[in-house]
Amino acid sequence: MTALAEHLRLVDFAAAVPESLQAEVTAAIEQANLFLDQLSAADSSATPDSKTNDLDATQALADIMAFDHLNLALDRSWGVLSHLNSVMSNDEIRQVHHELLPMLSAYGTRVGQHQPLFNRYQAIVNDQSFFTKLEPARARAIELSLQRFELSGVALSEEKQQQFATIQSKLSTLSATFSDNILDATQAYALPLKEEQLAGLTQSGLGLLADAGEQYKARALEQDTLTQTEVEALPTPYYVATLNIPVYLAVMTHADDRKLRETVYKAYVTRASEFDSHTNAKGESLNNADIMSQILKLRQQKAQLLGFNNYAEVSLSTKMADSVAEVEAFLRNLAVQATPAAKQDLAQLQECANDCGITDLQPWDSAYIAEKVKQSKFSLSQEEIRPYFPLPKVVDGLFAIVERLYGIKVVAQNQSAEANEDTVTLWHNDVHFYHLFDSDDSLIGGFYFDLFARSGKRGGAWMSGFQARYSHEKLNYKQLPVCFMVGNFTPALAGKPSLLTHDEVLTLFHEFGHGLHHLLTQVSVGDVAGVNGVEWDAVELPSQFMENWAWDSEGIALISSHVETGEPLPQDKLNALLAAKNFQSGMQTLRQVEFALFDLLIHAQTPAPDYQGILATLDAVRNDVAIMDTPDYNRFANGFSHIFAGGYAAGYYSYKWAELLSADAFSKFEEEGLFNPVTGKAFRDTILSVGGSLPAKINFENFRGRSASIDALLRHSGFENLNNPQAANTQIKNEAS
């Protein structure tokens, strides 16, 4: 085995089958529990207080590091299974994944409430002469671990600890079911189209619908809903609308048939609600309504057990923001700043809608009319732009940009001479693996790209920090960071590579920003390496920051090349793209504020709201900040996976909070040069390299030389000239520090 394979410790996905992963997870938990049993036995003769005082700090640290090392096996096997459940979900993977959830939950709760383990962390902190000599990353990891112990109920009575454990187990299962229901509801919908419904659809859109039609035929045969004869009688191509994002957006943006747009819109916004009649493989309803109310109720119970008033306070206890009131004020202030621009956006849409014979502009018209406005106002069409962004060129350009910024080099597995001896297996033929090297040709880490939409893959885009940078000197063990970067882009069709819209380009840059944060860390303490240990409302900073280079003219020159002619994006189209940068930014900001306020407020209510209360809260937020009516049947909340099945509960505001930080950080590059390697090195050294080893506020101030300001965000969003200059120049020391 080469050094590359040894330190990357890549997964053999050919052997990563559900049964083996289940066995590995179970064995890893058993080993870890045995270690905890041994700690308990060693401490059984003393009370918790006296034991903490008696513990030797050096031995306590050795025990902690041994336990961390033991957990690597669990992190690996469970990380792989969770990943496969997201990108290759099927009944077998899902069943094993869900069977393990209660065991994982019980184990996690035991660790968080394990007094002997907690005592060892306390012993280190109590010995200040020892603690102050620790490397900063280790000290920070210990501080964060003590915080996690408190939030896991270590100080609770035995009875309350059991209540806490039960809540945690239920929450893990409910969140998984919520996510399942969304995936199943999305994939269950298929609407065959008639010829007259295809008007307005672009060639790429028709290609997507035809591809969906082939999948529809295959699924019909597999599920015996159609016979072979009936399938053969269907026309070719057979156009089918689905709710997979590339297909959905193709219809909503280009279909002239307004009734079709409304039909598909309604199907999308009522997924997993009382209006969705689909069922899962067991014949069970996909309605998430009861699950949502149960999740909120259990989170409220958890908060009260821990001594908080509500779950929002629990969430914010580990974030940059200090209080619910502070976050709410930040969001409402941002809404005030965005509203004048949003009203102009809406008026612009309505004017164009009138020209199209639409006097009552509705949500299912927005994307369609927006595309018309772009074409008339900016001479910009996404379909004209798309051929200039073939995925291979965009990826190559992205790699060139980060090489100039940070001095790093990305090498595809099949192009890496050093890696020829290392076998890299993949979970799907569309997946690619890359090595990341530093300027001195030393290996930094590796990452996987899984970028195309397909059946069995959950929607959206994300970066999974599967394997953190980590080392254990005494054991001579070294582990380099590896991550998964996942998207749901339009796949290659008709013999051409995947052609991206500029929005998809931004998404790719966003996720790569997360990936760099994970990969470029110089911290080898796993708990605070890369994205680990970074406050949730700062973790989006590097990702949103990276998007800026997909707007820069020099950056666009590197990522654009016409799929047929090789011509870079022409100046007129580049000018149009840049001119349209803030198109609809007011309405888009209000939409994000709406989501964030809704999330914050349902988690700040006591008692927790039931389903009707959830909908009422959303209606109230819309009344406060939205400027366009939403249909009564809209059940957006039933598909809000970020907060019900992800890590964003009472934290969705983080996107706008971090956008403020990223805009302010990028303004330093605007001042010193967008490709200035000195500024790039400073960002790498103060933000990307340190991970969670320092508080995010300190990292930001180390880079920017001051506290964050809202000015750059307002300027980048196009709001600064539409509002009170005094309000726009407000320092946000109380809002983002």
N, C-alpha and C positions, 0 to 999 in steps of 0.2 A: 504494500500500500504506500502511495506517495505521501509526502508531507501535506500536499493539498487535501487529499482525501482524509488524512488523519485529523487535521485541524478543522476542516469544514464539517466532518462527520455527517455526510449527506445521507438522506433516507433512501433505502431501497424500496421504491414505491411498488415494484413488481411483487414484493413479498408483503407489502403493507395491506393485508386483507383484514376484514373486520374481526374474524375469529382470533387471529394472532395479536392484533392490537388490543382486543379485549383481555386476552391473557396477560399481555405486557402491562396494561394499566392495573389489572388486579394484583399482579405480582409486585409492581412498584409500590402500590398502596400498602400491601402487606409488609414489605420491607421497611417502609417509613413508619408504619404503626409499631413495628417491633422496636425500632429505635426509640420512639416515644415511650413505649413501655419500659425500656431500659432506663430512660431518664427518670421516669416516675419511680421505678424501683430504687434508683440511687438516692432519690430525695425523700423516700417514704418515711424516714426516721426523723424528719425535721418539719417544723411548721413553715408555711410559705415565707413569712417575714424573716425568720431566723435563717432560713436556707438562702435567701437572697443575700443576706449579710455575710454568710459563711462562704459563699461561692467565690472561688478564685477567678478573676476576670480573664486571665490567660486561658484557663481551662474552659471557661464559659464560651469564649470566642471559638475555641477549637471545636466544641460541641455544636455550636451554631453552624460553623463552616462544614462540618461533617454532615449535618442534616441537610444543608443547602445542596451539597454534592449528591446526596442520596436522592433528592427530588428531581435531579436532572432526568432520570429515567421516566418519571411520571410526566414531566413537562413535555418530553419528546413523544411518548406514545399517545398521550391524550391530545397533544397539539396536532399530530398527524390525523388522528381520527376526527377531531373537530373540523380540521381543514377539509378532509374528504367529504364530510357531511355538508359542507357549504358549497363545494365545487363539483361533486359527483354523487349527489344524494340519490339513494335508492332505498327500497324497503329494508334491505339487509344492513346497510350502513346505518340507516336511521334507527333501526331496532337496537343494534348494539350500542350506538351512541346514547340513546335514551335509557337503556337498561343500566348504563354506568353512571348516569347523572346522580341518582340518590347516593351511591357509594362515594362519588367525588364530593358531593355536598357534605356528607357526613365527615369525610376526611378533612376537608377544608375547615369545617367548624371545629373539629377536634384540635387541629393545629392552632387555630385562632384562640382557643380557650384553654390551651395546655399550660397549666401553671408552671411546671418545671422548666419548660422551654422559655416561657415568659420571664421566669426568674433569672435566666441566664442573660437575657438582654438587659434586664434591670441591673444585674450585678456589674455589667460593663459600664453602664452609665453612672452608677453609684461610685465607681472607682474613677474619679475624675483625672487622676494622674495617669491612668491607663487610657481612658477614653480620649483625652486631648492629644495623645500621641498617635492615634489611629490615622490612617490615610483618610482624607476628607470623604471619599466615596464610601468607605466602610462605615464611617461615623454617620453619614447621611442615611445609609441603608438601615442602620440600627435604629435611628430616630423614626424613620418611616415604619419600620416593623413594629415598634412600640405603639405607634398610632393605630396600626392595623389590629393589633391585639385588643386595644380599647374598643375599636369599632366591631370586633368579633365577639365581644361580650366576656372578655377574660375576667372582668371584675364582678360579673353577675353571680347570683346565688346558683346553686346546682339546678334548682327547679327552673329558674329563668334561663339558664344556659340550655336546658333541654327544649324550652319553648323556642329559643332562638334557633336551635338546630332544626327543629321541625319547620320553622318559617323558611329557613334557607333552602331546605330540601324541596319544599313546595314551590318556592320561587324559581328554582332552577328548572323544574319540570314544566311549570306554567310558561316560562319564557321560551323554552324549546317548542312547546306546542303552538304558541303564538307564531313563532317563526315558520313552523311547518305549515300552518294554515295559510299564511301569506304565499308561500311557495306553491302549495297545492292549488290555491285559488287562482294564482297567476297562470299556472300551466293548464288548468282545466278549461279555461276560456278559449274558444276558437270560433270565429265567425267567417264562414265562407262568403265570398263577395261575388256580386253579379258584375257584369261588364260595365254597366252604367255607373257603378259605385267607384270605379277606378279613376275617374276623371281627376286630373290635377296631380296624381301621384307621379313621382319621378321614376326614372329608370332604376335607380338604386333601390328606391322604395318598393317598386314592383318586384325586383329581384328578391328582396327580403320576404315579401308576401308569398312569392312563389316557393321559396325555400320553406316557409312555414306550412305551405300547402303540402309539400312532400312529407314533412314530418307528421302532418295531420293524417295523411293516407297511411303512413307506417303505423301510427298509433291506433288508428281505426282497425287495422288488421290484427294488431297485437291484442287489442281489447275485445275483438270480435263484435264491434259495433257495425262493421261493414264487411261484406264478403269480398273475396278476391275479384269476383265478377263486377260487383258494384264499384270497387275502387278503380278497376280498369276502365269503367264507363265514365269516370270523371275526366274532365278536360285536362290537358297539359299545355301550358302551366295552369295550376289550380291555385287561385289566390285566396289566402286565408289571413284574416286579421287576428292577432293575438295580443296579449298584454305584456309580452317581453318588450323591454324598453326600446330597442331599435325599431321594432315593428310599430309599437304604439306611437312613437314620436314621428315616424314616417307618415302615419295616418293623420295625426293631429296637426301636423305642420303643413301638409300638402293636399289632403283630400278636399276636393271642391264640394263633395256631398256633405252638407251641414248636418243632416240627420245621421249620417254614418259617424261623423265626429262626435255627436252627442251620445250615440249608442255606445261607442268605444270608451268615451270619457266616463259615462255612468258605470260601465262595467269595471273600469279601473278604480274609481273612487268608492265603490261599494264592495270591493274585495273583502272577504272574511267578515262580512257584516250580516245584519238580519235580512238584507236585500240580496244576499248571495245564496243561491240554492244548491251550489255544488257541495259535494261530500268527499271525504277522504276514502282511502282504500277500504276502510272498515265500515263505510257507510255513515260515518259520523259527520255532523255539521261542522263547517269551517268557520262559523261565526265566533269572532274573538271577543264579543261584548262582555260576556261573563268573565272571561280570562282577564281582561283589562281591569275590571273592578276588583277581582280577587288579588291581582298583583298589587294594586294601589293599597288595598286594605292590609295586605301582609307587610308591605313596606312601611306603612304607618305603625303597625304593631312592632316591627323591628326598631323603628326610631324611638318609640316610647320605652321599649325595654332598655335602650342605650341611654336614656335620659334626655333625648331631644324632643322638641315639640312636634316635629314633622320630618318627613323623609328628605325634604329639600335641605334642611339643616344638616342632616347626615351627609348628603352629597357634597355640600359646599365646605364641609369641614376639612376636606382634602384638596381643595382647589385654591387658586389665587384669590378669587373673590371672597369677601368676608361674610356676606349676609344675603338673605333673600331680598331685603329692601335695596341693597346696593345693586344687585343684578337687575331687579325690576326697574330701578331708576335708570340704569344704563340702557336697557332695552327701550323703555318709553322715550327717553331722550333721543335715542337713535331714530325711533319712529317719527318724532317731531322733525328731526333733521331731514328725513327721507320723504316726508309727505308732500312737500311742494313739488319735488321732482316726480313723485309717483302720480300726482294729479296731472301733470303735463304728459306723462307716459300714457295715462288712460285716455286723455283727450285726443292724443295723437292716434291711438288705436281706434277710438270711436269715429274719428273723422274718416279714416281709411275704411272702416266697417260700413259707414254710410255709403261710400262710393261703391261698395260691394253689395249694396242692398240689404245690409244687416243693421237695423235700427236699434235692436236690443242686444248689445254685445254681451256674450255669455262666456264662461270659462272655457268651453270647448271651441270657442272662436279665437282665443287669445294667441295661441301659437301660430295659427293659420294667418290671422291678420298681421301679426308681428312680422311674419316672413314677407308679406306683401309690402309692409312699410319699409323693411330693409331694402327690398328691391327698388322701391320708388325713391326713397330718401337717400339711400347710401349706394344705390346700384350694387347691392350685395345680395347674393343668393347663396345659401348654404350648399346647394347642389353645384353651383359654379365653383365654390371654394373647395369642396370635398376632393376633387381629383388632384388638387395640389398637396394634399396631405395623406399620401399612402403611408400606411403604418411603418413599413421598413425605413422609409426616409425620416419620418418623425422620430423613430427610436434612435436612429443613427445621429440625428441632429441633437436630440436630448443628451445623448452620451457625450457629444462634442462640447455642448454647453457646460456640463458639469466638469469636464476635463479642464476647460479654460478657467472655470471658477475656482476649483479646488485642487487641481493638479492630479486628479485620479483618472484611471483608465478602466473602461468596461470592455471585457472580452467574452464573446460568445463561447460556450463550451466547445463547440466544434471547431473554433478558431484558435483555441488556447493550446500552444505546444506543450506547456507544462502539464496540461490536464488530460493529454491523450491517453494516459494510462489509467485515468480515473473513470469509472463507469458512473454515469448519471442517468438514473431511471426517472421517468416522468409519469404522472397520473393520467395524462391525455396527450394525444398527438399534437394538439395545438400549443402545448406548453413549451417554453424555452428556458434554459438555464444560463446564467452569466456569472463569470468571475469578476470581482472588483479588485483592482490593484492600485497601490499608491504610486507616487511619483518616483520612488526608488525601486519600483517593481515588486515590492513586498505585497503579499496577499492580504487584503483587508477582510473579505468575506464573499458571500455569494447570494444571488437572488433568482427567483423564478418569476417569469411573466406568464400569467394565464389570463388573456385579455378578451376573449370572445364569448358572447352570449351563447348558451346552449341549454338543452333540456337537463334538468337535475341540478342546475346551478342557481343559487339564490341571486337576486338582483342587486344592483349597485356596484360600487367599486370600493376596494379596501386594501390595506397593507396589514399583513399578519406578521408580527415580529416573532416568528416561530422559535428561533434559537438565538439567544443573546450572547454577546461576547462574555467570556468567562474563563477564569484560570484558577487553578489550585496548585500552588508551587510545591507543597509537600508531596502531593500525589503525582506531580509532573504531568498535570492534565491541562490542556489548552483547548479552548473551543472558540472558533471564530463565528461572527454573526451571520445568520442566514434568514432570509425573509421571503414571504410569498406576496407578490403584488398582483391583484386580481381586478379585472374589469369585465364589462359586458358590452363590448363594442360590436359594431357591425362586422360580421365575419367576411372573409374573402368570398367573392361571388363572381361567377362568369369568367373564371380564369384570371381575374385581376386581384391584386392584394387588397386587404381591408383598406377602405378609404374613409378617413375620419372627418367628422365635422370639427370645427374649431372648438366647440364645447367638449368634444371627446378628447381633443388634444389637451385642453386645460385639465381634464380629469386625469389623464396619464401623467402630466407634470405634477399634479397634486399628489397622487399616490407615490410618485418617485421621490417627492420631497419627504414624505413619511419614511420611505425606504432609506434615504440617505441619513436621516436622523437615527435610524436603527443601525445602519451599517458603519457609519463613520465614527462611532463612539470610540474613545480611548479608555473607557472605563471597563474594568474586568470584574467588577462586583455585579453579578447578574441582576440583582434587585434594582439597581440604578443605572444599568447600562442601556444605551440607546434610548428608546421611548419609555423604558421601565422607570417608574418613580417620578416621571414628569407630571406635573399637575395637569388634570384633564383639560382645563381651559387654556392651557398653553401648548398642548400637544399638537394642535393644528397649525401652530406658527410656521414650522419649516415647510409644511405642505402647501399652505396658501401662499407663502413667500415664493416658492418655486414656480408658481403659476405666472409670475410677472414676466419671466423670460419667454413665455409663449405669446406675450403681447408685444414684446420689443421687436423692432424692425430687423435688427441684426440677428436676433434669435429666430425670427420667422424665416429669414433667409437660409438658416441652417436646417430648418425642419420641413421646408416646402420644396417640392419638385413634382411637376405634373406627371401623372402616372404614364402618360403616353409620350409626351414630348421631352420630359425632363426639365422643362422650363420652370424656374422658381416663380413664386407668386408674383405676378406683375405689379408694378407700382400702383396702378389705379385700384386694383383689388386690395392691395396692402393698405392704401390710404382709406379705402372704404371700410376695411376691417377695423382699423384703428379708430376711425370716426364713429363707428358703431359700438365701440367698447362699452360705453356707459348706456347704451340703448336699453331702456326698460330697467335700469338699475334701481330706480326708485321703487317700482312695484316689486322687484325681486327682493329688495331689502325689507320691505314691509312683510313680504311672505315669510322670510326667515325670522323676523321679529315675532310674527304671529305664532309660528311653530315654537319658538323659544319661550315666549310668554305662556303659552298654553302648557307646555311641559313644566315650567317652573311652578305655575299656579296650581295645577292638579296635585303636585307633590307637596305643596305648602298648605293645603287645606286640611283642617281637622274638624270632624272625622274625614277620612278619605272618601272622595265622591264615588257613588255608584255609577253605572253606565250613563244614566240620564244626567247625572251631575257632571260627568266628563263632557258630554255633548253640550250641556249648558255653559260650562266654562269656555269651551271652544267658541261657542256663539258669542259670549260676552267679549272675548278677546278680539274676535272679528269685528264686533261693533265698535271697539275702541280704536283699532289700528288699520283695518282693511278698508279699501276704497272701492272695492268691486264685490257685489253680492255673490254668495255661494249658494248653490241649490240646497234645499232642505235635506235631500237624500245623501248629500256628500258625507261619507264616513272615512275621511282621511285618517282619523285617529286609529281606526281598526287596522291600519297597515303601517303605523308609525313604529317600525321595528327598532329604530335608534333608541327609543326610550322604553319600550316594553320587552325587547329581546336583545338589546345591545347595552353598551356601557354609558349611554348618555342620559339616564334618568336624572331629571333636575339639572342637566348639564348641557342641553342642546344649545344654550346661549353661547357655549364655548366657540362655536364657529364664528360668530360675529366678534366676540371678545378677542379671539386669536387673529381674526382678520385685521383688527385694529393694530395689534402688535406687529403683524407681518407687513402691513402698509408702512408703519413707522420704521421698521427695520429696513425695508426696501428703499426708503427715502435716503438712507445713507449711501446706497449704491447710486441713486440718482444724483447725489451730490458729488460722488467721487469716481463715477464711471461704472457702467453696468457690468463690464467684464474686468473690472480692476482686480487683479489677483491678490493685492494686499488686503483689500476689503473682503474678498472672498475667503482668504485665509483667516481673517478676523472672525467672520461669521462661523467658519468651520471650528475655530478654536474655542469660541465663547458660547456657541449654541449647539452645534451638531456634535462636537467631540465630547462634551461634558455630560450629555444625557440628563439623568435625574440626580446627579451627584451634588448639585447645588439647587437651591430654589429657583424657579423660573424667573422670578423678578430680578434676582441677582444676575442671572445669565443675560437677561435682556439689557440691563443697565451696564453690564460689562461690555456689551457690544455697542450700545447706542450712546453710552456716556451720560445718560439721563433717564428719568422716568418716561413712560410712554405718553404720547399725545394723540388726540383724536384727529388732529389736523390732516395728516396724510390720508387717513381713511376717507374723510369727507371729500378731499381733493380727488382721490382716485375714483370715488363713486360719482363725482360730478355734482356734489351737493353744495360746495362751499359758496358758490355765487348766488344760491337761491335762498339763503338763510341769513339770519342775523350774524354778522362777522364776529361779534363779541362771543356769541354762543359757540361758534365754530372754532374759536381759538382756545377754548377751555382745556386746560391741562387735566388729564384724567388720573391723577395720582390716586384718587379715592376709588376709581373705577377699574383700574387695570394694574394695581400694584398690591 
